[in-house]
Amino acid sequence: MTTLQSREDLSVGRERAVVVKVIIGNEPEPAEPLAELTELARSAGAIVVSQAIQRRPAFNAASCVGKGKLEEIRQRADAYDANVVIFDNDLSPSQIREIEQAVGRKVIDRSELILDIFASRARTHEARLQVELAQLEYTAPRLRGMWTHLERIAGAGGGTGAGAVGGIGTRGPGESQIEIDRRLVGKRVALLKSKLAEIDRRRVREVRARREQFTVSLVGYTNAGKSTLMNALTGAGAFVEDRLFATLDTLTRKWELGSGRYCLLSDTVGFIRDLPHHLVASFRATLEEAIHADLLLHVVDAANPEAAVQIAAVERVLAELGCGERPALLLLNKADAVQDEAAFAVLRGRHPDALRVSARTGLGLDTLRDEVLRRMRGEQRRITLSIRAGDGRALTFVERFAEIHERRFEDGRAIVELDISPRALEHLHRIAADVRHVNGLEA
């Protein structure tokens, strides 16, 4: 049997992985059960050399899979010279120990793999803090001698160079020769939460400061094409790569909607099925743009056979964030790449209000702009307002958020007949106290 290598000896550039999935009971089996885990492993830097699937009535309490499947996994790992086994399920610490002893290799589960990918993608100080907190909260109750003293942070906590040394599952809080002191972990977690709470407060203030702007947020499954769409709509130059979780940080840009009107468009981190709870919680500040957006654009990879499953996964995460009831518009992206027209027709039938778009070719983007502009203006009613002529902020606001039919000036005031939504009118009264209804009605 291959000797179990320590995590310090492994380099992400040469890790060869066997991926495993356990399907329970009558749970439906996807067309390609391990396609997503394979992509996750590839995003983490591994080479998937073999796959194993087992359907069981329930998880084996000791080792998740049965003894026969464990032996098969060991044989596959030996045959393909693999040094890591990745499960598409969440494992308990005792199950991980049992499987590692049986196969003689490092074993990680789905959540640990996703956390590791986030650690390798974190670029900003905020993202590194968020990933480190998520990893510590995930690993603290399952310490296996894998982390170091917290002064030697690697990966998410400090320095991407060090984070690339330990291999999958090691980037983040780091490694050492001695067991981590749980008291130090607790202190570090408390410190990280304090820092992120301040970031959260600052982000909330920034979002609220833009209340007079109409804000739109891109949300969706990872690799659905959000950043490509962001670039197509705003020319933002966001980083784009065909891999899961290519970007973690929120990017906000002005989106010109025509006729001098615009909104603020934000690109957010992608979601995924079974996204670790700690990760959702720690990235709440980053997702503040989506939480408080006036409109969510839910971007879907319509060419993906699992599109329906991905839509449901995103909706679950949005509900967990408390923004499941936000106004949303579903975008069936990558429509130009659809191969299965019958499946696409079923998808459109389930979501008749969805827009068919392609960020790559520009298909449907004009229709999308028109729809966002319509929603920004809202259900409007015709009124006549009297606004102080010197109040440039109020006059600029009605130019953007109302349809002006007539305008004249009398005694230092602008008399404006316009169509405006109740929401916009309410905001106009907040930013300009001296706005009067010519017909004497209250706002």
LUMMINU-686218 format. One line per field, with one value per residue: residue number from 1; x, y, z of N, C-alpha, C in turn. Coordinates in steps of 0.1 Angstrom, whole numbers. Layout:
! LUMMINU-686218
resi <- [NUM:...]
nu <- [X:...]
nv <- [Y:...]
nw <- [Z:...]
cau <- [X:...]
cav <- [Y:...]
caw <- [Z:...]
cu <- [X:...]
cv <- [Y:...]
cw <- [Z:...]
! end
This chain:
! LUMMINU-686218
resi <- [1:2:3:4:5:6:7:8:9:10:11:12:13:14:15:16:17:18:19:20:21:22:23:24:25:26:27:28:29:30:31:32:33:34:35:36:37:38:39:40:41:42:43:44:45:46:47:48:49:50:51:52:53:54:55:56:57:58:59:60:61:62:63:64:65:66:67:68:69:70:71:72:73:74:75:76:77:78:79:80:81:82:83:84:85:86:87:88:89:90:91:92:93:94:95:96:97:98:99:100:101:102:103:104:105:106:107:108:109:110:111:112:113:114:115:116:117:118:119:120:121:122:123:124:125:126:127:128:129:130:131:132:133:134:135:136:137:138:139:140:141:142:143:144:145:146:147:148:149:150:151:152:153:154:155:156:157:158:159:160:161:162:163:164:165:166:167:168:169:170:171:172:173:174:175:176:177:178:179:180:181:182:183:184:185:186:187:188:189:190:191:192:193:194:195:196:197:198:199:200:201:202:203:204:205:206:207:208:209:210:211:212:213:214:215:216:217:218:219:220:221:222:223:224:225:226:227:228:229:230:231:232:233:234:235:236:237:238:239:240:241:242:243:244:245:246:247:248:249:250:251:252:253:254:255:256:257:258:259:260:261:262:263:264:265:266:267:268:269:270:271:272:273:274:275:276:277:278:279:280:281:282:283:284:285:286:287:288:289:290:291:292:293:294:295:296:297:298:299:300:301:302:303:304:305:306:307:308:309:310:311:312:313:314:315:316:317:318:319:320:321:322:323:324:325:326:327:328:329:330:331:332:333:334:335:336:337:338:339:340:341:342:343:344:345:346:347:348:349:350:351:352:353:354:355:356:357:358:359:360:361:362:363:364:365:366:367:368:369:370:371:372:373:374:375:376:377:378:379:380:381:382:383:384:385:386:387:388:389:390:391:392:393:394:395:396:397:398:399:400:401:402:403:404:405:406:407:408:409:410:411:412:413:414:415:416:417:418:419:420:421:422:423:424:425:426:427:428:429:430:431:432:433:434:435:436:437:438:439:440:441:442:443]
nu <- [8:5:24:9:12:24:8:26:43:32:26:5:7:14:-5:-25:-57:-82:-116:-147:-181:-210:-242:-273:-300:-330:-322:-319:-298:-274:-267:-239:-224:-201:-190:-190:-175:-151:-144:-142:-120:-101:-100:-88:-62:-56:-51:-75:-75:-90:-123:-150:-181:-208:-239:-260:-282:-279:-254:-223:-216:-190:-171:-183:-184:-188:-168:-159:-160:-141:-118:-117:-113:-88:-73:-76:-63:-37:-32:-32:-14:-22:-24:-43:-76:-108:-139:-173:-190:-199:-178:-173:-149:-140:-147:-131:-105:-108:-110:-86:-68:-74:-70:-45:-39:-41:-73:-100:-130:-160:-166:-142:-126:-138:-134:-107:-102:-113:-95:-72:-80:-83:-76:-78:-75:-98:-111:-93:-94:-121:-121:-102:-115:-137:-124:-112:-134:-146:-126:-118:-133:-125:-98:-68:-41:-32:-28:-8:9:-9:6:20:7:-6:-16:-49:-47:-23:-2:0:19:30:7:4:19:12:-7:-39:-64:-48:-42:-45:-52:-27:3:19:44:34:4:-24:-33:-63:-73:-59:-70:-96:-93:-83:-104:-123:-111:-110:-137:-144:-130:-142:-168:-166:-158:-182:-200:-190:-194:-221:-227:-216:-232:-258:-253:-256:-283:-299:-293:-302:-297:-283:-277:-256:-261:-256:-249:-216:-193:-213:-212:-212:-192:-183:-207:-209:-187:-195:-218:-209:-182:-163:-139:-135:-120:-119:-123:-125:-133:-142:-153:-136:-134:-136:-142:-164:-174:-183:-199:-208:-237:-247:-279:-291:-305:-294:-297:-288:-276:-263:-242:-234:-211:-210:-196:-197:-222:-227:-237:-245:-229:-205:-217:-203:-188:-207:-216:-193:-188:-207:-205:-192:-213:-231:-239:-257:-276:-289:-297:-317:-326:-321:-301:-303:-281:-279:-263:-274:-267:-258:-264:-273:-288:-313:-310:-289:-302:-320:-302:-289:-311:-316:-293:-297:-320:-310:-293:-312:-324:-342:-366:-362:-367:-363:-347:-345:-319:-312:-283:-255:-269:-263:-247:-262:-269:-287:-317:-343:-342:-336:-359:-377:-367:-371:-399:-405:-397:-410:-408:-381:-352:-336:-302:-269:-238:-214:-219:-236:-263:-296:-290:-298:-325:-325:-314:-335:-355:-345:-343:-371:-379:-365:-377:-402:-438:-455:-470:-488:-479:-476:-449:-434:-403:-375:-356:-328:-320:-301:-296:-321:-334:-317:-322:-349:-347:-334:-350:-376:-401:-402:-426:-434:-419:-414:-404:-410:-409:-384:-387:-389:-415:-427:-441:-446:-440:-438:-425:-440:-420:-397:-406:-410:-383:-373:-385:-371:-345:-348:-363:-379:-400:-429:-463:-481:-508:-515:-516:-504:-472]
nv <- [-12:22:46:70:102:132:164:185:175:176:190:213:214:189:171:143:131:110:110:108:98:95:83:86:65:70:92:113:106:126:133:134:125:132:154:181:180:172:195:213:202:205:232:237:229:202:170:150:116:93:80:72:58:52:39:39:28:43:64:49:47:46:49:62:50:15:-14:-29:-9:8:-6:-8:19:23:6:18:43:33:22:44:61:80:107:119:117:127:135:139:145:156:149:133:140:115:97:106:100:72:65:75:59:35:38:50:75:111:125:145:164:177:203:211:212:232:254:255:262:288:300:300:318:342:376:403:421:419:397:377:377:368:342:330:330:314:290:284:282:260:240:240:223:199:193:179:178:194:221:250:272:302:324:319:323:310:311:320:336:351:358:345:329:312:298:282:260:238:221:208:216:226:253:284:287:275:254:232:217:210:205:226:252:253:275:296:295:301:328:339:336:352:377:379:380:404:422:417:424:452:458:449:468:491:485:484:510:522:511:521:547:550:551:568:560:536:503:473:439:412:379:343:309:296:302:308:329:355:376:379:389:412:426:429:446:469:473:468:453:431:403:373:338:304:287:274:297:320:346:365:389:417:438:470:490:517:515:523:531:543:573:591:579:558:530:514:487:456:429:398:372:339:313:279:245:231:250:257:265:282:297:312:327:342:356:375:403:409:401:421:439:425:418:442:452:468:454:420:403:372:351:324:295:285:265:244:211:208:230:236:225:241:266:263:259:284:299:289:298:325:328:321:342:361:376:364:373:395:417:401:390:365:354:336:327:322:313:310:288:265:231:211:215:207:203:230:242:232:243:271:269:265:288:313:341:346:360:354:354:362:367:366:369:391:387:395:415:442:440:433:457:474:463:465:492:498:486:501:526:520:515:541:574:602:635:669:688:713:726:739:761:763:739:716:689:677:683:669:643:639:640:616:596:599:605:633:656:683:714:744:777:796:823:817:789:755:743:712:688:654:619:596:571:558:550:564:590:592:590:613:633:628:637:663:687:709:703:706:697:707:704:703:679:654:638]
nw <- [0:-7:10:32:24:38:40:36:18:-7:-38:-55:-82:-91:-82:-84:-89:-76:-81:-63:-58:-39:-42:-28:-19:-37:-50:-78:-106:-121:-156:-161:-135:-121:-133:-124:-100:-111:-126:-105:-92:-112:-112:-88:-94:-97:-114:-127:-126:-123:-118:-94:-86:-64:-56:-28:-1:22:38:46:80:90:69:48:21:11:22:0:-21:-11:-13:-41:-47:-36:-53:-77:-72:-68:-93:-110:-99:-81:-57:-41:-29:-37:-25:-35:-16:17:44:76:103:113:93:72:83:85:57:47:60:48:20:19:12:10:19:9:13:-5:5:16:-6:-21:-4:-5:-32:-32:-14:-30:-50:-38:-37:-29:3:18:7:14:42:45:34:50:75:69:64:88:105:94:96:123:142:132:133:122:127:106:103:109:134:138:132:110:84:54:20:19:42:39:14:-17:-28:-8:-3:-25:-21:-5:-17:-27:-4:16:14:30:63:70:79:103:125:149:169:164:185:201:215:204:178:183:192:169:151:164:160:132:127:139:123:98:104:106:79:68:78:67:40:38:44:21:1:8:4:-22:-28:-43:-68:-93:-87:-100:-98:-108:-105:-100:-110:-106:-133:-152:-169:-160:-156:-182:-193:-178:-188:-215:-212:-199:-205:-186:-183:-167:-152:-170:-173:-183:-160:-128:-102:-111:-104:-73:-61:-57:-84:-95:-119:-140:-160:-191:-202:-223:-238:-220:-195:-168:-148:-119:-122:-108:-104:-89:-67:-79:-73:-61:-61:-30:-15:9:42:59:42:27:48:56:33:32:33:9:-8:-4:-23:-39:-20:-14:-38:-64:-84:-94:-117:-128:-139:-162:-173:-201:-218:-204:-193:-167:-161:-149:-123:-114:-113:-93:-71:-69:-62:-37:-23:-25:-10:15:20:24:4:-13:-22:-37:-65:-96:-127:-150:-169:-197:-206:-229:-251:-277:-277:-272:-275:-272:-283:-276:-248:-241:-249:-230:-207:-213:-213:-186:-175:-186:-187:-189:-204:-235:-240:-251:-239:-252:-280:-281:-285:-278:-259:-263:-259:-232:-221:-226:-210:-184:-182:-183:-159:-141:-144:-136:-127:-139:-132:-143:-133:-121:-111:-90:-88:-72:-91:-88:-78:-87:-82:-78:-102:-120:-112:-118:-146:-151:-140:-147:-171:-190:-200:-203:-196:-178:-167:-138:-117:-105:-102:-115:-134:-139:-160:-158:-161:-135:-113:-82:-64:-73:-70:-42:-34:-46:-30:-7:-12:-19:-3:-9:-29:-47:-53:-80:-83:-57:-44:-20:-18]
cau <- [0:12:25:2:21:20:4:37:51:24:25:-7:10:15:-15:-33:-68:-94:-128:-157:-194:-219:-256:-281:-314:-336:-317:-317:-284:-272:-261:-225:-224:-188:-185:-188:-164:-139:-141:-137:-106:-92:-98:-78:-49:-53:-54:-83:-71:-100:-136:-157:-195:-215:-253:-262:-294:-275:-239:-216:-212:-176:-163:-191:-187:-186:-154:-155:-157:-129:-107:-116:-107:-73:-67:-76:-53:-24:-30:-30:-4:-29:-20:-54:-89:-117:-153:-183:-199:-192:-174:-170:-135:-138:-148:-118:-94:-110:-107:-72:-61:-77:-64:-31:-37:-49:-87:-107:-144:-164:-165:-128:-121:-143:-127:-93:-103:-115:-82:-62:-84:-84:-66:-79:-74:-111:-114:-84:-100:-133:-117:-95:-125:-145:-116:-110:-146:-148:-116:-115:-138:-120:-83:-61:-27:-29:-25:3:6:-15:15:26:-4:-3:-28:-59:-43:-12:8:-4:31:30:-5:5:29:8:-16:-53:-69:-38:-40:-54:-46:-13:6:30:48:26:-11:-28:-38:-76:-75:-55:-80:-108:-90:-81:-118:-130:-105:-114:-151:-144:-125:-152:-180:-163:-160:-196:-207:-185:-200:-235:-228:-214:-244:-268:-250:-260:-297:-306:-290:-308:-287:-286:-266:-255:-259:-257:-240:-202:-190:-225:-209:-215:-182:-184:-219:-205:-178:-203:-227:-202:-168:-155:-126:-134:-112:-128:-116:-134:-131:-151:-148:-125:-133:-143:-145:-174:-170:-194:-196:-219:-242:-255:-291:-296:-312:-288:-300:-278:-278:-250:-242:-224:-208:-207:-190:-206:-227:-225:-245:-239:-219:-203:-224:-194:-184:-218:-217:-182:-188:-219:-201:-190:-226:-240:-245:-269:-286:-296:-299:-331:-329:-311:-301:-299:-275:-279:-257:-285:-261:-254:-275:-278:-292:-324:-304:-282:-311:-325:-291:-287:-323:-314:-283:-303:-329:-302:-288:-323:-328:-349:-378:-359:-371:-352:-349:-337:-312:-307:-271:-249:-280:-257:-240:-271:-268:-300:-328:-355:-340:-337:-373:-383:-362:-379:-413:-405:-394:-415:-404:-367:-347:-326:-291:-255:-228:-203:-222:-244:-277:-306:-286:-306:-338:-322:-313:-349:-363:-339:-348:-385:-381:-359:-387:-413:-451:-455:-482:-486:-481:-469:-442:-427:-390:-366:-347:-314:-318:-296:-297:-335:-337:-310:-329:-361:-342:-330:-359:-389:-403:-407:-435:-434:-411:-413:-398:-418:-405:-373:-390:-392:-427:-424:-451:-438:-445:-428:-430:-441:-407:-388:-412:-406:-369:-372:-389:-361:-333:-352:-374:-388:-407:-443:-472:-488:-522:-518:-517:-492:-464]
cav <- [0:35:53:82:114:144:175:193:170:176:203:213:213:175:162:134:128:101:116:98:103:85:87:79:61:73:105:112:106:135:127:133:127:138:165:194:178:172:209:219:197:211:246:237:226:188:163:139:104:82:83:61:62:42:42:32:32:53:65:40:56:46:53:67:39:2:-19:-32:3:14:-14:-4:33:21:0:29:52:27:21:57:68:92:111:125:112:138:130:149:145:161:137:136:137:101:91:110:92:58:64:77:47:24:40:54:88:123:125:157:163:187:216:215:215:246:264:256:270:302:304:302:329:354:385:414:418:415:383:368:376:361:328:324:328:303:278:282:277:246:230:240:211:186:194:166:181:198:235:255:283:312:335:315:322:308:311:330:345:359:354:334:320:301:291:273:249:226:212:210:215:231:267:291:290:271:240:232:204:208:206:239:255:257:288:306:294:309:342:344:337:364:389:380:384:418:429:416:432:466:458:448:481:501:482:488:525:525:507:530:561:550:548:575:553:523:493:460:430:400:367:331:298:299:300:310:340:368:385:382:398:425:433:432:457:481:475:469:447:421:390:362:326:293:279:278:307:327:359:364:402:424:449:478:499:524:508:533:525:551:585:598:572:547:524:508:472:449:415:392:359:328:303:265:235:228:259:256:275:292:305:321:337:351:365:383:417:409:400:432:445:417:419:455:456:471:443:410:396:358:346:310:289:277:254:234:201:209:244:236:222:253:277:260:261:298:304:285:307:339:328:321:356:370:384:356:380:407:416:394:387:354:355:323:331:312:307:306:275:255:220:203:225:202:207:244:246:229:253:283:267:266:302:320:355:347:365:346:363:357:378:365:374:402:383:399:425:454:438:433:471:480:457:471:506:498:483:513:537:515:518:556:581:616:646:681:692:725:723:751:761:761:725:708:675:673:683:658:631:637:637:602:586:603:609:647:660:697:721:759:783:807:829:809:775:748:736:701:678:642:605:592:560:561:548:575:602:591:593:627:641:626:644:677:690:719:699:708:692:718:702:703:665:650:627]
caw <- [0:-8:23:33:23:46:32:33:7:-19:-46:-62:-96:-95:-76:-93:-80:-79:-76:-58:-55:-33:-45:-17:-22:-50:-55:-93:-110:-133:-168:-158:-120:-115:-142:-117:-91:-119:-129:-92:-89:-122:-108:-77:-99:-98:-126:-124:-133:-123:-111:-88:-82:-57:-51:-15:6:32:39:56:91:93:58:37:11:16:22:-14:-29:-6:-19:-55:-48:-34:-65:-88:-68:-71:-108:-117:-91:-75:-43:-33:-32:-35:-24:-39:-4:30:52:90:105:115:80:65:89:81:43:45:64:39:7:20:6:16:15:12:8:-14:11:18:-20:-25:4:-10:-44:-28:-9:-41:-58:-30:-41:-20:17:23:3:21:55:44:31:62:85:65:65:102:111:89:101:138:149:126:132:120:126:93:103:117:142:129:128:97:75:40:11:21:52:35:4:-25:-31:2:-4:-36:-19:2:-24:-24:10:25:13:39:76:70:84:112:131:162:168:166:198:199:220:194:167:188:192:155:146:169:154:119:127:142:111:87:108:102:65:65:81:57:27:39:42:7:-7:11:-1:-36:-29:-54:-80:-95:-87:-105:-94:-115:-96:-108:-108:-111:-147:-160:-178:-154:-159:-197:-195:-172:-198:-227:-209:-194:-209:-173:-183:-156:-155:-175:-176:-183:-149:-117:-93:-116:-96:-60:-56:-64:-92:-98:-129:-146:-172:-198:-207:-234:-235:-208:-183:-165:-135:-114:-123:-99:-107:-77:-67:-83:-64:-65:-53:-16:-11:24:49:65:31:25:59:56:21:32:30:-6:-15:0:-35:-43:-9:-14:-52:-68:-94:-96:-130:-125:-152:-162:-185:-207:-226:-194:-191:-154:-159:-139:-110:-110:-110:-79:-62:-68:-55:-23:-16:-23:2:27:22:27:-8:-22:-27:-45:-80:-104:-141:-154:-182:-203:-213:-238:-259:-290:-276:-269:-284:-270:-284:-269:-234:-240:-250:-217:-198:-215:-209:-172:-172:-198:-186:-190:-216:-242:-243:-253:-236:-262:-293:-280:-287:-267:-250:-265:-252:-218:-217:-226:-199:-172:-182:-180:-145:-134:-144:-128:-131:-137:-133:-148:-123:-124:-99:-89:-82:-72:-103:-85:-72:-98:-79:-80:-116:-127:-108:-127:-159:-152:-135:-151:-185:-189:-212:-205:-186:-179:-155:-133:-104:-99:-101:-127:-134:-148:-161:-161:-157:-126:-105:-68:-57:-76:-64:-28:-33:-49:-18:3:-16:-22:6:-15:-42:-45:-63:-85:-81:-43:-38:-13:-25]
cu <- [9:12:17:12:15:16:15:44:44:24:13:-5:11:6:-24:-44:-77:-106:-139:-170:-203:-233:-265:-295:-319:-332:-314:-302:-282:-266:-246:-223:-212:-182:-182:-176:-151:-135:-136:-123:-96:-90:-88:-64:-46:-56:-62:-80:-80:-112:-142:-171:-201:-229:-255:-275:-291:-260:-235:-211:-197:-167:-170:-195:-184:-171:-150:-152:-144:-117:-105:-110:-92:-66:-66:-65:-39:-22:-27:-21:-10:-24:-31:-67:-99:-131:-162:-193:-192:-190:-171:-155:-132:-138:-135:-107:-95:-106:-92:-64:-62:-70:-50:-28:-45:-63:-93:-121:-147:-162:-151:-122:-126:-136:-113:-92:-104:-102:-72:-66:-84:-73:-66:-78:-87:-114:-106:-90:-112:-130:-111:-105:-133:-137:-114:-122:-150:-139:-114:-120:-132:-105:-77:-46:-22:-25:-13:-1:1:-6:21:15:0:-16:-37:-54:-31:-3:3:7:31:18:-5:13:23:-1:-30:-57:-59:-37:-50:-47:-32:-10:18:33:40:12:-15:-35:-53:-80:-71:-64:-92:-105:-88:-95:-125:-124:-109:-129:-153:-140:-136:-165:-178:-164:-174:-203:-203:-192:-215:-237:-226:-226:-256:-266:-254:-275:-304:-302:-298:-297:-291:-274:-267:-253:-261:-247:-226:-200:-202:-223:-212:-205:-181:-196:-216:-196:-186:-212:-220:-188:-159:-142:-124:-127:-122:-119:-126:-130:-140:-145:-136:-123:-141:-148:-156:-169:-183:-190:-209:-224:-251:-267:-297:-304:-307:-291:-290:-282:-264:-251:-231:-223:-204:-201:-201:-210:-224:-234:-237:-227:-217:-210:-215:-189:-194:-218:-205:-181:-200:-216:-199:-203:-236:-246:-257:-280:-295:-299:-314:-335:-318:-313:-295:-294:-274:-271:-267:-280:-257:-266:-281:-283:-303:-319:-297:-290:-316:-314:-289:-299:-322:-305:-289:-312:-321:-296:-300:-328:-335:-361:-375:-364:-360:-357:-340:-332:-307:-295:-265:-259:-274:-250:-249:-270:-281:-312:-341:-354:-341:-351:-381:-379:-370:-394:-415:-404:-398:-411:-389:-363:-336:-314:-278:-245:-217:-207:-231:-259:-285:-302:-293:-319:-336:-321:-327:-357:-358:-344:-363:-387:-375:-370:-399:-427:-453:-469:-479:-489:-473:-462:-436:-414:-382:-356:-333:-311:-314:-297:-311:-338:-330:-317:-341:-358:-339:-341:-374:-390:-410:-414:-435:-426:-411:-408:-407:-413:-395:-376:-393:-405:-426:-436:-444:-446:-434:-434:-431:-428:-398:-393:-409:-392:-366:-375:-378:-349:-336:-364:-384:-393:-422:-451:-481:-503:-525:-518:-504:-485:-469]
cv <- [13:42:67:94:125:155:184:188:171:190:202:211:198:166:155:129:117:108:106:105:92:91:79:77:63:86:104:114:115:127:124:136:134:149:177:192:178:186:216:214:203:226:247:233:211:182:151:127:93:87:70:66:50:46:33:36:43:53:55:49:57:52:58:57:26:-3:-23:-20:10:7:-10:10:32:16:10:39:46:26:33:66:81:95:118:119:123:133:142:150:151:149:142:134:123:93:94:101:77:56:65:65:35:26:45:67:99:122:139:156:176:201:220:219:229:257:266:264:285:308:308:314:342:364:398:411:413:401:373:366:367:346:322:321:315:290:274:276:263:236:229:227:198:187:181:168:187:213:239:266:294:323:332:313:319:308:322:340:354:353:342:324:308:292:281:260:236:217:215:207:220:246:274:293:284:257:242:218:201:211:221:241:260:271:298:306:303:324:347:345:349:377:390:385:399:426:429:423:447:467:458:461:491:498:486:503:529:522:517:544:562:548:556:569:540:513:479:451:417:389:355:321:302:295:301:321:354:379:389:391:412:433:438:445:470:483:475:463:437:409:379:350:314:283:283:288:315:340:358:378:409:436:456:488:506:517:518:526:532:563:592:591:561:541:519:493:466:434:409:378:349:319:289:257:232:237:259:268:286:302:316:332:347:360:374:398:418:409:411:439:438:418:431:460:459:460:433:404:382:352:331:305:279:265:242:224:202:223:245:234:235:265:275:262:276:304:301:295:321:339:328:334:366:379:375:362:392:405:410:391:376:356:341:326:319:305:303:293:263:244:212:213:220:206:222:249:243:239:267:281:269:280:311:335:357:353:357:356:355:368:378:371:387:400:388:410:439:452:438:448:477:476:463:485:507:496:495:524:533:518:533:562:596:626:658:686:706:723:736:750:759:747:716:693:670:672:672:645:629:634:622:593:589:606:623:650:675:703:736:764:795:811:820:794:768:740:724:691:665:630:600:580:564:560:560:588:603:595:608:636:639:635:659:680:700:715:699:702:704:717:701:690:663:639:614]
cw <- [0:6:22:34:32:36:28:21:-7:-25:-55:-77:-101:-88:-86:-84:-86:-73:-73:-55:-50:-35:-35:-22:-36:-56:-70:-96:-122:-145:-167:-143:-115:-124:-134:-107:-99:-123:-116:-90:-99:-118:-96:-81:-100:-112:-122:-132:-133:-115:-105:-83:-75:-53:-39:-9:16:32:49:67:93:82:46:26:18:15:7:-23:-24:-12:-34:-56:-46:-46:-76:-85:-71:-86:-115:-110:-86:-61:-35:-38:-28:-35:-28:-28:7:39:67:92:107:102:72:70:84:66:40:49:54:25:7:13:13:10:18:7:0:-8:12:4:-24:-17:-1:-23:-41:-22:-20:-50:-51:-33:-32:-5:23:19:11:36:55:42:44:73:82:67:80:109:107:95:116:145:143:124:132:119:113:92:111:127:133:126:114:87:61:33:14:31:49:26:-4:-29:-21:0:-15:-33:-14:-6:-20:-10:20:25:23:52:78:77:94:117:143:160:171:179:196:205:211:182:171:188:178:149:150:163:140:118:130:130:100:91:104:87:61:67:71:43:27:37:28:-2:-5:6:-16:-38:-40:-67:-81:-96:-91:-102:-102:-105:-105:-104:-113:-125:-156:-170:-173:-157:-174:-200:-190:-182:-210:-225:-206:-198:-197:-174:-172:-161:-159:-178:-175:-172:-137:-107:-98:-109:-83:-56:-64:-72:-96:-108:-134:-159:-179:-205:-219:-229:-222:-195:-181:-151:-131:-115:-116:-103:-93:-78:-71:-72:-69:-56:-41:-13:4:31:54:54:28:36:59:44:21:28:15:-13:-11:-12:-39:-32:-10:-28:-55:-77:-95:-110:-128:-138:-151:-175:-191:-215:-217:-192:-177:-150:-148:-125:-105:-106:-96:-68:-59:-59:-40:-16:-15:-12:15:30:25:16:-18:-28:-35:-59:-88:-118:-145:-168:-186:-212:-220:-247:-273:-289:-272:-279:-284:-271:-277:-254:-231:-241:-237:-207:-200:-211:-194:-167:-184:-198:-188:-204:-222:-246:-246:-250:-246:-275:-293:-282:-275:-258:-251:-258:-237:-213:-216:-214:-186:-171:-178:-165:-137:-133:-136:-134:-128:-137:-136:-137:-128:-111:-101:-81:-83:-83:-100:-79:-83:-95:-82:-95:-124:-124:-116:-141:-161:-149:-139:-166:-186:-202:-214:-193:-189:-166:-151:-119:-97:-97:-114:-125:-144:-148:-166:-156:-148:-117:-90:-61:-60:-70:-49:-26:-36:-37:-7:1:-18:-14:-1:-29:-39:-57:-67:-82:-66:-36:-30:-21:-20]
! end
